[in-house]
Amino acid sequence: MRQGYLEAQAGVSSLSGWYAQAEGGYRPLANLGLFGFREANARERMTGVGVRWTFGP
């Protein structure tokens, strides 16, 4: 199972004002995902990478 994905959203929060989020990833195995993300709002910016390992029936 190999698949990729892109996800993006933007909006307005009553607490922090505007925000935007984007994430893209790749699943080389059924239970392993690698991803990168970018988040921004009126106060701060953040970028990162991560790994998701899923388990269970």
C-alpha positions as semicolon CSV with decimal commas, in nm:
position;residue;x (nm);y (nm);z (nm)
1;M;0,000;0,000;0,000
2;R;0,159;0,324;-0,111
3;Q;-0,027;0,650;-0,109
4;G;0,029;1,017;-0,060
5;Y;-0,195;1,293;0,061
6;L;-0,226;1,670;0,083
7;E;-0,449;1,853;0,327
8;A;-0,502;2,227;0,366
9;Q;-0,735;2,449;0,565
10;A;-0,776;2,814;0,649
11;G;-1,015;3,008;0,866
12;V;-1,071;3,263;1,137
13;S;-1,070;3,194;1,511
14;S;-1,220;3,424;1,772
15;L;-0,912;3,362;1,991
16;S;-0,618;3,390;1,751
17;G;-0,756;3,559;1,438
18;W;-0,675;3,411;1,098
19;Y;-0,497;3,079;1,056
20;A;-0,376;2,852;0,776
21;Q;-0,255;2,493;0,793
22;A;-0,109;2,259;0,530
23;E;0,015;1,902;0,556
24;G;0,150;1,657;0,301
25;G;0,257;1,301;0,354
26;Y;0,348;0,963;0,213
27;R;0,262;0,615;0,339
28;P;0,530;0,366;0,228
29;L;0,366;0,093;0,441
30;A;0,008;0,036;0,560
31;N;0,095;0,133;0,919
32;L;0,375;0,387;0,862
33;G;0,331;0,745;0,746
34;L;0,586;1,023;0,693
35;F;0,463;1,383;0,676
36;G;0,558;1,750;0,676
37;F;0,343;2,040;0,789
38;R;0,323;2,419;0,795
39;E;0,100;2,625;1,023
40;A;0,063;3,001;1,048
41;N;-0,157;3,248;1,230
42;A;-0,145;3,617;1,315
43;R;0,104;3,557;1,599
44;E;0,334;3,272;1,495
45;R;0,460;3,040;1,222
46;M;0,559;2,674;1,258
47;T;0,707;2,411;1,025
48;G;0,789;2,050;1,102
49;V;0,817;1,688;0,997
50;G;0,696;1,374;1,165
51;V;0,629;1,001;1,155
52;R;0,298;0,827;1,226
53;W;0,295;0,461;1,330
54;T;-0,051;0,307;1,359
55;F;-0,131;-0,022;1,523
56;G;-0,424;-0,236;1,629
57;P;-0,676;-0,463;1,456
